[in-house]
Structures are given as structure tokens and as C-alpha cells.
Amino acid sequence: MTSAGKQTEPDNTKGRLFVQNLHSKKFAVDLSLRDKVRDVKAQIRHHWGLAEHTQAVIFAGKQMTEDDRMLFEYGLEFGSIMYLVCPLPGGV
């Protein structure tokens, strides 16, 4: 963070982040912290075959709901673990 309290944007360097599902299966993704949530969801679709609209990605106890938001804006750092939850169809 800068002295004004704003986060400084990281450069476009790629690093390793992790996605873990509720069965404790984890896989690594190599992304930049400037990549967007939609990029994580695309990696999940590629790895596990789950459509983006069925994915709920959680980090630090909060759902990452804004697909156009950059990962660093959610506070992710290289080595962070995001959790994948797939809500049941039909809701509650």
C-alpha cells in the first residue's frame, strides 16, 4: 500500500497461485496478480471442466464475485490458495 492507503498495482510478472476444491484436491495456476478473476475461472474450467457460472471462488473468507476485478485487488499474493465451491443447482 502507498502512504495514501491505496494498493500499488503489481507488475505483470507471473507466479504460482493455488485452487483447492472441497475434496482437498489442489492444482497450481501460473497467473499475474494483475490477471482477473475470470482468468482463474477459465483455468478451473480447463482443469476440472466446470463452467464458469457454476463456480464460486473464495479467498480469505470472501467470495470473489467480480469477474473483471484483478487478483491483487482481492489481496492475493503469490502462493495464495483460493477455494472452489460449486453451489447446488436450484439454490436454497
Secondary structure, DSSP 8 states (H G I E B T S, - for coil): --TTS------S-EEEEEEE-TTS-EEEEEEETTSBHHHHHHHHHHHH---GGG-EEEETTEE---TTSBGGGGT--TT-EEEEE---TT--
